[in-house]
């Protein structure tokens, strides 16, 4: 049998699908640090990162067993993409707020802050918050992703660039155009953000 380090990812996946459980253990051991680190860099929480890491491998296992894993690329980029998508799902569910300063100098936290749920101002702010979330969801995918990673993931632009496989300037540009598009939608809909 080949030395474990010389066995390709494709061979390990094939062996796993043939019932050799140790092949999956080898694959996990080979990439666990990189996958976990990429998740942790996004969510910045050890326990959430561990949960998403486990969910990512369960999803990968189900995908492989269902015959939907295409060996067009290497295993690691695919695994990172699966983990990244689960992180995005987490951010959509949690909607945790991380402050971001808009290009016009205003803190976007002012848009998302809540005072009292029962006060008229609190109701208006909740409605504004929901409206801004809808606007973010209406952005082109690349702009939406950068804004979500920055606002909800508290990632630096370097981290966003690394995660999305673009240059820092491209990540900054997507953020800039995303904010421009948000302001345009706010103006077009004649929204007043307090």
N, C-alpha and C positions, 0 to 999 in steps of 0.2 A: 504494500500500500504506500502511496505517496506520503512524503512528509507533510504534515498538516498545513504548514505555511505555503506550500506549493500548490495546494488544491485551489482551483479558481472558485469564484463565487458561484458561477453557473453550475459547476460540478457539485458544490455543496447543496445548492438548491435542488438539483436533480436527485441527489442522494436523500435529502430530506423528504422529497415527494415519494421516494421509493420506500419510505418507512424508517430510514436511519436517523433517529432523533439526535444523535451526537453531531450530525452535520449542522443542524440548526444551532446547537450550542456553540459550535465553532464559529459560525457566521455571526451570532450575537456577540461572542467574545471579541471577534475581530473588529467590530464597528461600534460597540456599546459606548465607548468614551466619546467618539465624535458625534454620535446621534444624541446622546444625553446632553452633551455640552451645547449643541445647537438648540435643543429644547430649552435648557436652562437659561441660555442667553436671551431667549424670547420671553419666557414667563417670569424669570427672576425670583422663583420660589422653588425651593428644594422638593417639597412634597408634591406640588402640582407637577413639577418636571418629572418626578418619578412616576406619577399616575399616567401622564401623557406618554412617557417612554414605554410603559407596559402596554398601554392602549395601542401605541404605534406598532409594536411587535405583534400584538394580537391581530391587528388589521392586516399586517404584512403576511402573517401565517394564513389567515383566511383567504387573502387574495391569491397566494401561491397555491393553496390547496384547491381553490376554485378554478385554477388554470388560467387566471387573468393576469399573471405576471409575465410581461413580455421581456425577453432577455436582450432587448435592443441596446440598452446601455448597461452600465455597471450597477451593482446592487446599491452601493452607498448613495449615489445621487437620488435614486428612487426612494430609498429609506428616508433620506433627509426631507424629500418632498412630502412623503406621507406624514412625517412628524410635524413639518411646517403647517400642513393643512389642519392637523389636529390642534395645533396651537391657535390657528386662526379661528377654528370652531370654538375653542375655549374663550377667546377674547370676545367673540360674538355673544356667547352665553353670559359671561361675567360683566362685560361692559365696564370694567374698572376704569376710573378716570386718572389720567396722568396729564398734568398741565402742559400746554404748548402755547408759545407766543406766536401769534399770527404776524405776517409780514407788516401789517399796519401798526404793530406795536401792542395791540390789545392782547391780553391773556385770554385764550379760548376757555379757560376755566370759568370766566365770568358767564359764559353762555351756558355751561353745564352745571353751575352751582345751584343748590337748592337751599332755601331757607326753611320754611315750614310747609309740610305737605298740605295743611289745611288753609293756610293763608292764601289770599288771592294771588299774591306775588309768587308763592310757591307753585300754585297751579299753572301760572303763566310760564314759569321757568321749566316745569316738567314738560309742558307742551312745546316750548322752544327746544329743549333737549331732544325730544322725540323727533321734532322737525329737522334738527341738524343731523341726527342719526340717519334719517331718511335721505337727506341730501348727500351724506357720505356714501350711502349705499348706491346712489345714482351716479356716482363718479365712475369713470373708466377704471377697470380692474387694477391697472398698474398704479394709478394715483391713489385709489382707495386703499390698496395694500400698504403703500408707504405711509399714508396718514394713520391707518390703524396701527401699524407697527410702531410709529412714533408716539401716537397719543395713548394707545392702550398697552403697548409693549415697553414703552420707555426706552426704546433702543436708540443708540446713536446712529448718525447717518452712515458711519463706517460699518456698523453692525447690520444695518438695513441693506447696504450695498452688498456685503458679503452674503447675506441670507438670500437675496433676490438675484445674485450673480450679475450685478451691474456695477458701474463705477460710482464713486461717491457723488460726482457731479450729476450723473443720471438720477440717482436717488434724490438729491437736492432739487433737481429740475422737476421731478415728478411731484415732490411735495409742493413746490412753488406753484405749478400748474394746477394741482389739486386744490390749493387754497384759493387761487384765482377763480377756478370753476365754482367753488363753494360761494365765494363773494358774488359771482355773477348770478348764480341761482337764487341767492338771497335777495339780490336787487331785482331780478326778474319777477320773483314772487312777492315782491314788496314786503318782505318780512322785516320786522323790527326785533332785533336781538338785544335783550337787556342784560 
